[in-house]
Amino acid sequence: MPAKDKRIDEYIAKSQDFAKPILTHIREVVHKAIPGVEETMKWSFPHFVYEGETLCSMASFKQHCAFGFWKASLMKDPHKIMDTKEAMGHLGKITSVKDLPSNKIFTEYLKEAAKLNEQGVKVKKVIKPGAKKEVEIPDYFMKSLKKNKTAFKTFEEFSPSHKREYVEWITEAKTDETKNKRLETAIEWMAEGKIRNWKYVKK
C-alpha cells in the first residue's frame, strides 16, 4: 500500500468516535481496490487521487459521514446505490460501516471510477432547463480576491457550488459593512483552503 497522508491520519483521529471505523474502512477499501491511488486533503477533507485526477472523497460530520465519487454523473450505478443529488456524498448519510455497500460492490464502483480516470474522461458541464446558471462573480469580489494569491487559487479550484456558496453569502449581505466583513472573512478562509461551510465538516 502506498504511503498514507498523515493529514488524513489526523483527520480520522479527530473525528467523532462513530466515524473513525467508517473512514478507516473506506480508506482501506479504496487502497485495496485501486493500487497506486494517492491521498491528499482538499477543502479540509480527505480526497483520493488516481492518474492525476480526483477519484473520490470522504468526510466526517457531527452525526454522519459522507462519501462521493468525483465522476458520479458518468457512472452506471447498476446496483442503484448512489444518490447524485446529495451535495456532499453519493451514498447518503453514513452512520456506521453497515450503511456502506458490500466490499465487492464498493470495489466494483471504485474500479469503474478509476477506469474513467485512466481513459481521461471529463465531466461535461451541462446546464439543465431551470437549473442555476454558472455563478456570476461581482467585480469587487474578484478584485479583492486577487490581492491574495493563495485565496484566489483556492477559489479557482472550487466546484461551482462551492464558489456560489461564498458569492451568495457576500452578495446577500444587507449592509455594506456586513458585506465587507464577510468578504474579508471569506478571503481569510479561502487562504486556508476552506469551503464556505467548513465549520460543519468534522476535522
C-alpha positions in Angstrom: 0.0 0.0 0.0 1.4 3.5 -0.9 2.4 5.8 1.9 -0.6 7.4 3.6 -1.0 11.1 4.0 -0.5 11.9 7.7 -3.1 14.7 7.5 -5.7 12.0 6.9 -4.5 10.1 9.8 -5.0 13.2 11.9 -8.4 13.9 10.3 -9.6 10.4 11.3 -8.2 10.6 14.8 -10.0 13.9 15.4 -13.3 12.6 14.0 -16.3 11.5 16.2 -15.9 8.0 17.6 -18.7 6.6 15.4 -16.9 8.0 12.3 -13.5 6.5 12.9 -14.3 2.9 11.8 -16.2 4.2 8.8 -13.4 6.4 7.5 -10.8 3.7 8.2 -12.9 1.1 6.3 -13.4 3.4 3.3 -9.7 4.2 3.2 -8.7 0.5 3.3 -11.2 -0.5 0.6 -10.1 2.3 -1.7 -6.4 1.4 -1.4 -7.1 -2.3 -1.8 -9.3 -1.8 -4.9 -7.1 0.8 -6.6 -3.4 0.1 -6.2 -1.4 3.3 -6.8 -4.2 5.6 -5.5 -2.8 8.7 -3.8 -4.2 10.5 -0.7 -4.5 14.3 -0.2 -6.5 16.9 1.6 -8.7 19.3 -0.4 -11.2 21.8 1.1 -10.4 20.4 4.6 -11.4 16.8 4.0 -9.8 13.6 2.5 -9.6 13.0 -1.2 -8.2 10.1 -3.2 -6.4 10.8 -6.5 -5.7 8.4 -9.3 -4.0 9.1 -12.6 -3.6 12.7 -11.7 -7.4 13.3 -11.2 -9.6 13.2 -8.2 -11.2 9.7 -7.8 -13.4 10.1 -4.7 -13.6 11.8 -1.3 -14.9 11.2 2.2 -15.9 13.5 5.0 -16.9 13.3 8.7 -19.7 15.4 10.2 -21.1 15.6 13.7 -23.6 12.9 13.2 -22.8 11.2 9.9 -20.1 10.6 7.3 -20.3 11.1 3.5 -18.6 9.6 0.5 -18.5 10.9 -3.0 -17.3 9.8 -6.5 -15.8 12.7 -8.5 -17.3 11.5 -11.7 -20.5 10.0 -10.3 -22.6 11.5 -13.1 -20.8 9.3 -15.6 -21.0 6.1 -13.7 -23.6 3.4 -14.5 -24.7 2.6 -10.9 -26.0 -1.0 -11.7 -26.9 -1.6 -8.0 -28.7 1.7 -7.6 -26.7 2.7 -4.5 -25.9 6.3 -5.5 -27.8 9.5 -4.8 -26.3 12.0 -7.2 -28.5 14.8 -5.8 -26.6 14.8 -2.5 -24.4 17.8 -2.2 -21.6 16.2 -0.3 -21.9 12.4 -0.9 -23.4 9.8 -3.2 -24.1 7.1 -0.6 -26.4 9.0 1.7 -25.8 9.7 5.3 -23.4 7.1 6.6 -23.7 6.5 10.4 -22.0 3.0 10.5 -19.9 0.7 8.4 -23.2 -1.3 7.8 -24.5 1.7 5.8 -21.8 1.2 3.2 -22.2 -1.2 0.2 -20.5 -4.6 0.5 -16.8 -4.6 -0.2 -17.5 -6.4 -3.5 -19.9 -3.8 -4.8 -17.9 -0.9 -3.4 -14.8 -2.3 -5.2 -16.8 -2.7 -8.4 -17.7 1.0 -8.4 -14.3 2.2 -7.4 -12.8 0.3 -10.4 -15.3 1.9 -12.7 -14.4 5.3 -11.4 -10.7 4.5 -11.8 -11.2 3.4 -15.4 -12.8 6.8 -16.2 -9.7 8.5 -14.9 -7.5 6.1 -16.9 -9.4 7.0 -20.0 -9.2 10.7 -19.3 -12.9 11.1 -19.4 -14.0 14.5 -18.3 -17.3 15.5 -16.7 -19.2 17.8 -19.1 -20.9 20.8 -17.6 -24.5 20.7 -18.6 -26.9 23.4 -17.6 -30.4 21.8 -17.4 -33.5 24.0 -18.0 -34.4 25.7 -14.9 -31.1 24.9 -13.2 -28.9 27.6 -11.8 -26.5 29.1 -14.3 -22.8 29.5 -13.8 -22.3 31.6 -10.8 -21.9 35.3 -11.5 -19.0 36.8 -9.6 -19.0 40.6 -8.8 -16.0 42.6 -9.9 -15.4 43.9 -6.3 -15.2 40.3 -5.2 -12.6 39.2 -7.7 -10.6 42.4 -7.2 -10.3 41.8 -3.5 -9.7 38.1 -4.0 -6.8 38.5 -6.5 -4.9 40.5 -3.8 -4.4 37.2 -2.0 -2.9 34.7 -4.4 -3.5 31.7 -2.1 -7.2 32.5 -1.6 -7.6 33.2 -5.4 -6.0 29.8 -6.3 -8.3 28.1 -3.8 -11.4 29.8 -5.2 -10.4 28.9 -8.8 -10.2 25.2 -7.9 -13.6 25.2 -6.2 -16.5 23.5 -7.7 -19.3 25.8 -9.0 -21.4 25.0 -5.9 -18.6 26.0 -3.5 -18.0 29.2 -5.4 -21.7 30.0 -5.3 -21.8 29.5 -1.5 -19.2 32.2 -1.0 -20.6 34.6 -3.6 -24.2 34.3 -2.3 -23.1 34.7 1.3 -21.4 38.0 0.5 -23.8 39.5 -2.1 -26.9 38.7 0.1 -25.5 40.9 2.9 -28.0 43.7 3.7 -25.4 46.4 4.5 -22.0 47.4 3.0 -20.5 46.9 6.5 -21.7 43.3 6.7 -20.7 42.7 3.0 -17.1 44.0 3.6 -16.8 42.0 6.8 -18.0 38.8 5.1 -15.7 39.4 2.1 -12.7 39.8 4.5 -13.6 36.6 6.3 -14.2 34.7 3.1 -10.7 35.6 1.8 -9.2 34.6 5.1 -10.9 31.2 5.0 -10.1 30.6 1.3 -6.4 31.4 2.0 -6.6 28.5 4.5 -8.2 26.2 1.8 -11.6 26.2 3.5 -15.0 25.9 1.8 -17.8 28.3 3.0 -19.4 25.7 5.3 -16.1 24.3 6.6 -17.3 24.5 10.2 -19.8 21.7 9.5 -17.1 19.4 8.3 -15.5 17.5 11.1 -11.7 17.8 11.0 
